[in-house]
Amino acid sequence: MFFTFFYSTLCCSLLQITPECIALDIADKCQLQAEKKGVQLGVVLDCFSGVGGNVIALAARTKCQVVYAVDLDAHKLAMLR
């Protein structure tokens, strides 16, 4: 039973994740806009992180100090960790 639930959650999450190239492009644009405005990205909050496609890209590509991931599904957050 647990395996079936985990597998269906995993498959659904992987279908909904932002493709890596798009997530990296979003992160680069966020960093570019911050630099253009002369501000530093301090805290980034992704309120619908899922398994973390955008969160991982933001943490890897931007100079932000902290990245928070929030999601209602504890299983998706566990996969993100």
C-alpha positions in Angstrom: 0.0 0.0 0.0 2.8 2.5 1.0 4.7 1.7 -2.2 1.7 2.3 -4.4 1.0 5.7 -2.7 4.7 6.7 -2.8 5.0 5.7 -6.5 1.9 7.6 -7.5 3.1 10.7 -5.6 6.5 10.4 -7.3 5.1 10.0 -10.8 2.7 12.9 -10.3 5.4 15.1 -8.9 7.8 14.4 -11.7 5.2 15.3 -14.3 4.5 18.6 -12.6 8.1 19.7 -12.0 9.6 22.6 -13.9 12.1 21.4 -16.5 15.6 22.1 -15.5 16.5 24.4 -18.3 13.4 26.6 -17.5 14.1 26.6 -13.8 17.7 27.7 -14.4 16.5 30.4 -16.8 14.1 31.7 -14.2 16.8 31.8 -11.5 19.2 33.6 -13.9 16.5 36.2 -14.7 15.8 36.8 -11.0 19.5 37.3 -10.3 19.8 39.6 -13.3 16.8 41.7 -12.3 18.2 42.1 -8.7 21.6 43.2 -10.1 20.0 45.6 -12.5 18.0 47.2 -9.6 21.1 47.2 -7.4 19.6 45.0 -4.7 20.7 41.7 -3.2 18.4 38.7 -3.1 18.2 38.1 0.7 15.4 35.6 1.2 13.6 33.6 -1.6 10.3 31.9 -0.8 8.7 29.3 -3.1 5.2 28.8 -1.7 4.3 26.0 -4.1 7.7 24.2 -4.3 6.5 20.6 -4.9 9.6 18.5 -5.3 11.8 21.6 -5.7 12.6 22.2 -9.4 12.7 26.0 -9.0 14.0 26.0 -5.4 17.1 24.0 -6.4 17.8 26.2 -9.3 17.4 29.4 -7.2 19.7 28.1 -4.5 22.3 27.0 -7.1 22.2 30.0 -9.5 21.5 33.1 -7.3 23.4 34.9 -4.6 20.5 34.8 -2.2 21.2 34.1 1.4 18.3 31.7 2.2 15.8 29.8 0.1 12.6 28.5 1.7 10.4 25.8 0.2 6.8 25.5 1.2 4.3 22.9 0.1 1.2 21.3 1.6 2.3 17.7 0.7 4.8 16.4 3.2 5.9 13.6 0.8 6.9 16.1 -1.8 9.0 18.1 0.7 10.6 14.8 1.8 11.6 14.2 -1.8 13.0 17.7 -2.0 15.2 17.2 1.0 
